[in-house]
Amino acid sequence: MLRHVLIALRSGSCLSEHDNPGEATALVLQGHVELRSGTDSWTAGTGDLLVIPPARHSLHAIEDSAVLLTIAKTG
């Protein structure tokens, strides 16, 4: 099953830490975000693609942002 979710975040807001729902990527359509997982973090801006780690993680908006989350779930 393939699922797409459009996420809009205001600057300074976040999706709190949660489990990975399956293999997933996040395409930043607009803005600038930071993906955090444990002690690791990655920043991305408009046009960048993040691979979601297979662990608990959170997403923080550095500025107003729109992100297209794509999840591939098996089973």
N, CA and C atoms as an extended XYZ file, in Angstrom:
225
Properties=species:S:1:pos:R:3:atomname:S:1:resname:S:1:resid:I:1 pbc="F F F"
N         0.847       -1.169        0.000 N   MET     1
C         0.000        0.000        0.000 CA  MET     1
C         0.898        1.239        0.000 C   MET     1
N         0.566        2.184       -0.837 N   LEU     2
C         1.298        3.448       -0.931 CA  LEU     2
C         0.359        4.568       -0.507 C   LEU     2
N         0.831        5.414        0.399 N   ARG     3
C        -0.011        6.501        0.907 CA  ARG     3
C         0.771        7.805        0.832 C   ARG     3
N         0.090        8.881        0.439 N   HIS     4
C         0.677       10.222        0.394 CA  HIS     4
C        -0.078       11.103        1.387 C   HIS     4
N         0.677       11.887        2.139 N   VAL     5
C         0.079       12.794        3.120 CA  VAL     5
C         0.736       14.160        2.956 C   VAL     5
N        -0.067       15.204        2.813 N   LEU     6
C         0.451       16.564        2.737 CA  LEU     6
C         0.431       17.150        4.142 C   LEU     6
N         1.588       17.608        4.587 N   ILE     7
C         1.733       18.161        5.934 CA  ILE     7
C         2.121       19.628        5.820 C   ILE     7
N         1.380       20.489        6.497 N   ALA     8
C         1.712       21.911        6.558 CA  ALA     8
C         2.050       22.255        8.003 C   ALA     8
N         3.197       22.879        8.190 N   LEU     9
C         3.649       23.255        9.530 CA  LEU     9
C         4.038       24.725        9.555 C   LEU     9
N         3.596       25.424       10.577 N   ARG    10
C         4.009       26.817       10.768 CA  ARG    10
C         5.400       26.845       11.392 C   ARG    10
N         6.119       27.894       11.142 N   SER    11
C         7.455       28.069       11.711 CA  SER    11
C         7.425       27.838       13.220 C   SER    11
N         8.341       26.992       13.705 N   GLY    12
C         8.427       26.716       15.136 CA  GLY    12
C         7.567       25.559       15.617 C   GLY    12
N         6.678       25.051       14.766 N   SER    13
C         5.838       23.927       15.183 CA  SER    13
C         6.494       22.610       14.785 C   SER    13
N         5.940       21.505       15.284 N   CYS    14
C         6.545       20.215       14.970 CA  CYS    14
C         5.521       19.086       15.033 C   CYS    14
N         5.896       17.990       14.401 N   LEU    15
C         5.208       16.722       14.601 CA  LEU    15
C         6.037       16.021       15.663 C   LEU    15
N         5.457       15.798       16.824 N   SER    16
C         6.227       15.221       17.917 CA  SER    16
C         6.716       13.819       17.578 C   SER    16
N         7.629       13.336       18.370 N   GLU    17
C         8.263       12.043       18.117 CA  GLU    17
C         7.214       10.935       17.980 C   GLU    17
N         7.404       10.106       16.956 N   HIS    18
C         6.474        9.013       16.687 CA  HIS    18
C         7.225        7.880       15.987 C   HIS    18
N         6.599        6.705       15.938 N   ASP    19
C         7.221        5.550       15.290 CA  ASP    19
C         7.143        5.669       13.782 C   ASP    19
N         8.054        5.008       13.106 N   ASN    20
C         8.062        4.968       11.652 CA  ASN    20
C         6.923        4.050       11.194 C   ASN    20
N         6.026        4.538       10.327 N   PRO    21
C         4.880        3.742        9.899 CA  PRO    21
C         5.196        2.744        8.788 C   PRO    21
N         6.406        2.737        8.283 N   GLY    22
C         6.816        1.905        7.144 CA  GLY    22
C         7.914        2.646        6.404 C   GLY    22
N         8.342        2.136        5.278 N   GLU    23
C         9.349        2.878        4.517 CA  GLU    23
C         8.727        4.188        4.059 C   GLU    23
N         9.449        5.284        4.296 N   ALA    24
C         8.842        6.585        4.020 CA  ALA    24
C         9.884        7.613        3.586 C   ALA    24
N         9.408        8.590        2.825 N   THR    25
C        10.205        9.745        2.434 CA  THR    25
C         9.395       11.008        2.676 C   THR    25
N        10.091       12.114        2.792 N   ALA    26
C         9.447       13.415        2.944 CA  ALA    26
C        10.057       14.365        1.920 C   ALA    26
N         9.233       14.866        1.015 N   LEU    27
C         9.659       15.833        0.009 CA  LEU    27
C         9.232       17.217        0.481 C   LEU    27
N        10.199       18.111        0.659 N   VAL    28
C         9.880       19.462        1.109 CA  VAL    28
C         9.402       20.262       -0.105 C   VAL    28
N         8.118       20.585       -0.118 N   LEU    29
C         7.533       21.348       -1.221 CA  LEU    29
C         7.800       22.840       -1.071 C   LEU    29
N         7.869       23.280        0.190 N   GLN    30
C         8.122       24.689        0.477 CA  GLN    30
C         8.632       24.804        1.898 C   GLN    30
N         9.584       25.680        2.118 N   GLY    31
C        10.055       25.950        3.466 CA  GLY    31
C        11.350       25.246        3.810 C   GLY    31
N        11.530       25.039        5.111 N   HIS    32
C        12.773       24.488        5.643 CA  HIS    32
C        12.419       23.715        6.913 C   HIS    32
N        12.809       22.443        6.984 N   VAL    33
C        12.466       21.583        8.122 CA  VAL    33
C        13.704       20.865        8.654 C   VAL    33
N        13.562       20.319        9.849 N   GLU    34
C        14.597       19.477       10.436 CA  GLU    34
C        13.949       18.173       10.893 C   GLU    34
N        14.519       17.059       10.468 N   LEU    35
C        14.084       15.729       10.872 CA  LEU    35
C        15.043       15.263       11.956 C   LEU    35
N        14.491       14.815       13.108 N   ARG    36
C        15.333       14.360       14.214 CA  ARG    36
C        14.984       12.918       14.564 C   ARG    36
N        16.023       12.123       14.811 N   SER    37
C        15.854       10.739       15.240 CA  SER    37
C        16.996       10.413       16.192 C   SER    37
N        16.673       10.247       17.460 N   GLY    38
C        17.715       10.024       18.454 CA  GLY    38
C        18.660       11.212       18.488 C   GLY    38
N        19.957       10.948       18.337 N   THR    39
C        20.946       12.033       18.351 CA  THR    39
C        21.262       12.545       16.945 C   THR    39
N        20.620       11.957       15.923 N   ASP    40
C        20.850       12.375       14.535 CA  ASP    40
C        19.809       13.409       14.106 C   ASP    40
N        20.206       14.288       13.201 N   SER    41
C        19.256       15.242       12.631 CA  SER    41
C        19.681       15.592       11.212 C   SER    41
N        18.689       15.932       10.397 N   TRP    42
C        18.915       16.311        9.003 CA  TRP    42
C        18.040       17.514        8.717 C   TRP    42
N        18.582       18.497        7.985 N   THR    43
C        17.787       19.648        7.575 CA  THR    43
C        17.557       19.561        6.075 C   THR    43
N        16.439       20.115        5.644 N   ALA    44
C        16.081       20.085        4.230 CA  ALA    44
C        15.272       21.324        3.895 C   ALA    44
N        15.464       21.795        2.665 N   GLY    45
C        14.729       22.952        2.177 CA  GLY    45
C        13.930       22.587        0.943 C   GLY    45
N        13.282       23.562        0.378 N   THR    46
C        12.429       23.368       -0.795 CA  THR    46
C        13.131       22.525       -1.855 C   THR    46
N        12.448       21.453       -2.269 N   GLY    47
C        12.972       20.560       -3.301 CA  GLY    47
C        13.798       19.400       -2.780 C   GLY    47
N        14.129       19.398       -1.491 N   ASP    48
C        14.936       18.318       -0.917 CA  ASP    48
C        14.067       17.131       -0.512 C   ASP    48
N        14.655       15.944       -0.616 N   LEU    49
C        13.975       14.704       -0.239 CA  LEU    49
C        14.697       14.089        0.957 C   LEU    49
N        13.946       13.795        2.005 N   LEU    50
C        14.492       13.132        3.186 CA  LEU    50
C        13.989       11.694        3.229 C   LEU    50
N        14.882       10.763        3.537 N   VAL    51
C        14.477        9.380        3.783 CA  VAL    51
C        14.235        9.272        5.284 C   VAL    51
N        13.023        8.859        5.648 N   ILE    52
C        12.662        8.762        7.065 CA  ILE    52
C        13.370        7.547        7.664 C   ILE    52
N        14.087        7.721        8.774 N   PRO    53
C        14.809        6.596        9.369 CA  PRO    53
C        13.842        5.558        9.954 C   PRO    53
N        14.274        4.304       10.020 N   PRO    54
C        13.416        3.241       10.568 CA  PRO    54
C        13.444        3.232       12.094 C   PRO    54
N        13.170        4.373       12.690 N   ALA    55
C        13.208        4.539       14.146 CA  ALA    55
C        12.274        5.684       14.524 C   ALA    55
N        12.077        5.874       15.823 N   ARG    56
C        11.265        7.007       16.272 CA  ARG    56
C        11.904        8.297       15.764 C   ARG    56
N        11.059        9.264       15.391 N   HIS    57
C        11.567       10.504       14.816 CA  HIS    57
C        10.543       11.622       14.995 C   HIS    57
N        10.978       12.848       14.752 N   SER    58
C        10.094       14.008       14.795 CA  SER    58
C        10.480       14.951       13.659 C   SER    58
N         9.556       15.836       13.307 N   LEU    59
C         9.787       16.785       12.218 CA  LEU    59
C         9.497       18.187       12.729 C   LEU    59
N        10.469       19.096       12.572 N   HIS    60
C        10.355       20.458       13.086 CA  HIS    60
C        10.418       21.454       11.931 C   HIS    60
N         9.524       22.430       11.960 N   ALA    61
C         9.509       23.472       10.926 CA  ALA    61
C        10.412       24.625       11.348 C   ALA    61
N        11.440       24.870       10.578 N   ILE    62
C        12.339       25.999       10.825 CA  ILE    62
C        11.684       27.278       10.305 C   ILE    62
N        10.895       27.143        9.247 N   GLU    63
C        10.063       28.236        8.724 CA  GLU    63
C         8.755       27.597        8.243 C   GLU    63
N         7.759       28.414        7.893 N   ASP    64
C         6.513       27.857        7.379 CA  ASP    64
C         6.847       26.870        6.273 C   ASP    64
N         6.287       25.652        6.348 N   SER    65
C         6.687       24.586        5.434 CA  SER    65
C         5.515       23.715        5.006 C   SER    65
N         5.663       23.137        3.818 N   ALA    66
C         4.739       22.132        3.303 CA  ALA    66
C         5.589       20.938        2.884 C   ALA    66
N         5.213       19.752        3.351 N   VAL    67
C         5.989       18.530        3.107 CA  VAL    67
C         5.053       17.440        2.607 C   VAL    67
N         5.476       16.738        1.549 N   LEU    68
C         4.709       15.609        1.033 CA  LEU    68
C         5.345       14.335        1.577 C   LEU    68
N         4.625       13.660        2.470 N   LEU    69
C         5.075       12.405        3.061 CA  LEU    69
C         4.565       11.251        2.211 C   LEU    69
N         5.459       10.358        1.802 N   THR    70
C         5.079        9.165        1.049 CA  THR    70
C         5.461        7.954        1.876 C   THR    70
N         4.473        7.087        2.128 N   ILE    71
C         4.679        5.904        2.957 CA  ILE    71
C         4.364        4.653        2.160 C   ILE    71
N         5.297        3.715        2.152 N   ALA    72
C         5.080        2.405        1.536 CA  ALA    72
C         4.969        1.393        2.661 C   ALA    72
N         3.780        0.823        2.808 N   LYS    73
C         3.521       -0.105        3.896 CA  LYS    73
C         3.181       -1.469        3.312 C   LYS    73
N         3.838       -2.493        3.810 N   THR    74
C         3.549       -3.848        3.334 CA  THR    74
C         2.701       -4.567        4.376 C   THR    74
N         2.008       -5.590        3.900 N   GLY    75
C         1.217       -6.407        4.821 CA  GLY    75
C        -0.117       -5.927        4.997 C   GLY    75
